[in-house]
Amino acid sequence: MAERIDLAAPAVRWLREKGTLREPTVLQSFAFDEVHHHLYVLQLTPGGRAAGDLCLNRLDLTGRRLGHMYLRGFGHGVSMGVQHDADGTVWIWTETDAVDGYGRGVTRFRFAAGATRTTGDVKVRHPVEGSRANQPALCPATGRIAVRHHLHGTPRYRVWDLAAFIARDYAAPLADLPQTGAHPDPGAPFQGFALHGDHLYQLAGSAYDPRRNPPAGHGDTHLSCLDIRTGELLARHRTEAAYSLDHREPEGLAVRATGTPRLYIGFASGAEGARKFSIYYK
């Protein structure tokens, strides 16, 4: 089974202050296509938060944009995933069927540069009946999918075998656990998660603020790790990665399992209306 990533390890800069996303908003989440060496990035469209309107960017691994598409009424984009079929088809997993800006379900679709998709254009899945704010993440190493969701107002995770999930067999998840321990301040914004093996990684923290979170303190961003078998909080560490950025808001987590597993952390910087993104890893 996949080894646990050391959250206390020093962070390494991978991409720094790229301004190549289609929209001037912050990144929300990202995922890797290791076969084609692509990086997919989700962002809200300007003015699209309430409706759940997203822009999906496809980049190369230097951060150069190769195309984009729009997702109308899909959600907030807190997490996403990339799946490869045996026949070479690449599927993008996101939330969808937004109410109040967050998806009540999840879906998968193929990337189509320049296209616009609505909820009516995709097959919507509602794996947790009655839930809100559904957000998927995939573990290619184990062939699993995790869906973060709110049930009766409480955030939780469920994990399924991906093949069973695709077959719409939701009755027997591999794990069902509460979201816990993401930040020492329970009111801190949740900013993303990633699944790798039996471990679920969480990102939480806020943007720099002169009074509540000043740059001199290097930020309140925390990384944490849960054991999906027990729900136990295994580790939590504050990270000062990218502390010299202005604005510096943590946004998105993803794992690359090619070679030594690495946990990639997204950050937004720059002025409002002209945001840039940076990605570091541990």
C-alpha positions in Angstrom: 0.0 0.0 0.0 1.1 3.6 -0.7 3.4 5.1 1.9 2.4 8.1 3.9 3.8 11.5 2.8 5.8 13.4 5.4 3.9 16.7 6.0 6.8 18.0 8.0 9.3 17.8 5.1 10.5 21.1 3.6 8.3 22.3 0.7 9.9 22.5 -2.8 8.8 25.1 -5.3 7.5 23.7 -8.6 5.6 26.5 -10.3 5.8 30.1 -9.1 3.3 32.9 -9.8 1.9 31.8 -13.2 -0.7 34.0 -14.8 -1.7 31.7 -17.6 -5.2 30.7 -16.4 -8.1 31.7 -18.6 -9.9 33.7 -15.9 -8.4 36.3 -13.6 -9.7 34.5 -10.5 -7.8 32.2 -8.1 -7.3 28.5 -8.8 -9.7 26.3 -6.7 -8.2 22.8 -7.3 -6.0 20.9 -9.8 -5.1 17.4 -10.9 -2.5 15.7 -13.1 -2.8 13.6 -16.3 0.4 11.7 -16.0 0.0 9.9 -19.3 -0.2 13.1 -21.4 1.8 15.3 -19.0 -1.1 17.7 -18.5 -2.1 19.8 -15.5 -5.9 20.5 -15.1 -6.9 23.5 -13.0 -10.4 24.6 -11.9 -11.3 28.2 -11.1 -14.6 30.0 -10.6 -15.6 32.4 -13.3 -15.9 36.1 -12.3 -19.4 36.5 -10.8 -20.1 32.8 -11.1 -19.8 31.8 -7.4 -23.5 31.8 -6.6 -24.4 29.8 -9.7 -21.4 27.4 -9.5 -19.9 28.4 -12.8 -16.4 27.1 -13.3 -13.6 27.3 -15.9 -11.5 24.2 -16.5 -8.0 24.9 -17.8 -5.6 22.4 -19.4 -2.0 23.3 -19.0 1.4 21.7 -19.8 3.7 20.9 -16.9 5.4 24.3 -17.2 2.1 26.1 -16.6 1.5 27.1 -20.2 -2.3 27.0 -21.0 -3.3 24.6 -23.8 -7.0 25.1 -23.7 -10.0 25.7 -21.5 -13.7 24.9 -21.2 -16.6 26.2 -19.1 -18.8 24.3 -16.7 -22.1 26.1 -15.9 -23.8 25.3 -12.7 -21.3 22.7 -11.6 -20.1 23.9 -8.2 -17.2 25.5 -6.3 -14.4 23.3 -7.6 -12.8 22.4 -4.2 -11.3 19.2 -5.7 -11.2 17.2 -8.9 -9.7 14.1 -10.4 -8.4 12.6 -13.7 -9.1 9.0 -14.8 -7.6 7.0 -17.6 -9.6 4.2 -19.2 -7.8 1.2 -20.7 -8.9 2.4 -24.2 -7.0 5.7 -23.6 -10.0 7.8 -22.8 -9.3 10.6 -20.3 -12.1 11.5 -17.9 -12.3 14.6 -15.8 -14.2 14.2 -12.5 -15.8 17.2 -10.8 -18.8 18.1 -8.7 -22.0 19.2 -10.5 -25.7 19.9 -10.0 -25.0 23.1 -8.0 -27.3 24.6 -5.5 -26.1 27.8 -3.7 -22.9 27.4 -5.6 -22.0 23.8 -4.5 -22.6 20.5 -6.2 -25.2 18.1 -5.0 -23.6 15.3 -7.1 -20.5 14.4 -9.1 -19.8 13.6 -12.7 -17.2 12.7 -15.2 -16.7 14.1 -18.8 -14.1 14.4 -21.5 -12.2 17.6 -22.0 -13.2 19.6 -25.1 -11.3 22.8 -25.7 -13.5 25.8 -26.1 -16.7 23.9 -25.1 -19.3 24.8 -22.5 -21.1 22.1 -20.5 -24.1 22.4 -18.3 -25.5 19.9 -15.8 -27.9 18.8 -18.5 -25.0 17.8 -20.7 -23.5 15.3 -18.3 -24.6 12.2 -16.3 -25.0 13.3 -12.7 -24.3 10.9 -9.9 -25.7 11.3 -6.4 -23.7 8.7 -4.4 -24.8 10.1 -0.9 -28.5 10.7 -0.9 -29.5 14.0 0.5 -25.9 15.4 0.6 -24.7 18.8 -0.5 -21.2 20.1 -1.5 -20.0 16.9 -3.1 -16.4 17.0 -4.3 -14.4 14.1 -5.8 -10.7 13.1 -5.7 -9.1 10.0 -7.3 -6.3 7.8 -6.2 -4.8 6.3 -9.4 -2.4 4.1 -7.4 -5.3 2.1 -5.9 -8.1 2.7 -8.3 -10.3 4.5 -5.7 -12.5 7.6 -5.5 -13.2 9.7 -2.5 -16.2 12.1 -2.3 -16.2 14.8 0.3 -19.8 15.9 1.1 -22.0 17.6 3.7 -24.7 15.4 5.3 -27.0 17.1 7.7 -24.6 20.1 7.7 -21.5 18.0 8.7 -18.6 17.4 6.3 -17.7 13.7 5.8 -15.8 11.5 3.3 -16.8 8.3 1.6 -14.3 6.2 -0.4 -15.3 3.6 -3.1 -13.6 1.3 -5.5 -13.6 3.4 -8.7 -14.9 0.5 -10.8 -17.8 0.0 -8.5 -18.5 3.7 -8.4 -18.6 3.9 -12.1 -21.1 1.0 -12.1 -23.2 3.1 -9.6 -22.7 0.6 -6.9 -22.7 3.0 -3.9 -24.0 0.6 -1.2 -20.8 -0.6 0.2 -18.1 2.1 0.4 -14.6 1.1 1.4 -14.6 3.9 4.0 -17.0 6.4 5.6 -15.4 8.9 8.0 -15.9 12.4 9.3 -13.8 15.3 8.2 -11.7 16.1 11.2 -8.5 17.9 12.3 -8.0 20.0 9.1 -7.0 23.1 11.1 -6.6 24.0 14.8 -9.1 26.8 14.2 -12.4 25.1 13.3 -13.5 28.2 11.5 -10.6 28.3 9.1 -11.5 27.8 5.4 -11.2 24.3 4.0 -9.2 24.5 0.8 -8.8 21.0 -0.6 -8.1 17.3 -0.2 -6.4 14.4 -1.9 -6.5 10.6 -1.6 -3.4 8.4 -1.8 -3.6 4.8 -0.7 -5.1 4.6 2.8 -4.4 8.2 3.5 -6.5 11.3 2.9 -4.7 14.6 2.9 -6.4 17.9 3.8 -5.6 21.6 3.3 -7.0 24.5 5.3 -6.1 28.1 5.9 -6.9 31.6 4.9 -5.4 34.4 2.7 -3.1 36.9 4.3 -4.9 39.6 6.2 -3.2 42.5 8.0 -5.1 41.9 11.3 -6.1 38.2 11.4 -3.4 36.5 9.4 -0.5 39.0 8.7 2.3 38.1 6.2 4.9 38.6 9.0 3.5 35.4 10.6 4.0 33.4 7.3 0.3 32.4 7.3 -2.0 29.9 8.9 -2.0 27.2 6.2 -2.2 23.7 7.7 -1.8 20.3 6.1 -3.2 17.2 7.7 -3.5 13.4 7.1 -6.3 11.0 8.0 -6.2 7.2 8.0 -9.3 6.3 6.0 -9.5 2.9 7.7 -9.9 4.3 11.2 -10.6 8.0 10.7 -7.6 8.8 12.9 -5.8 12.1 12.5 -2.2 10.9 11.9 -0.5 14.2 11.4 -1.1 18.0 11.1 1.5 20.6 10.4 1.6 24.3 9.6 3.4 25.0 6.3 5.2 28.2 5.5 5.6 27.2 1.8 5.4 30.2 -0.5 5.2 32.5 2.5 6.8 35.4 0.5 3.8 35.6 -1.9 1.4 38.5 -1.5 -2.2 37.5 -0.8 -1.1 33.9 -0.4 -4.2 31.8 -0.1 -4.0 28.0 -0.1 -6.0 26.5 -2.9 -6.0 22.8 -3.8 -4.1 19.6 -3.2 -3.0 16.7 -5.5 -0.7 13.7 -5.3 1.6 12.5 -8.0 2.6 8.9 -7.4 5.2 8.6 -10.2 8.4 7.6 -8.5 8.5 9.0 -4.9 5.0 10.2 -4.0 4.7 13.9 -3.8 1.9 16.1 -2.3 1.4 19.2 -4.3 -0.1 22.4 -2.7 -1.6 25.3 -4.6 -1.5 28.9 -3.7 -3.1 32.0 -5.1 -1.4 35.4 -5.2 -1.6 38.7 -7.0 -4.2 41.5 -6.9 -7.9 40.8 -7.1 -8.9 40.6 -10.7 -5.4 39.5 -11.8 -4.7 36.5 -9.7 -1.7 34.2 -10.2 -1.1 30.7 -9.0 1.9 28.8 -7.5 2.3 25.1 -6.8 4.8 23.7 -4.2 5.2 20.0 -3.1 6.3 17.9 -0.2 
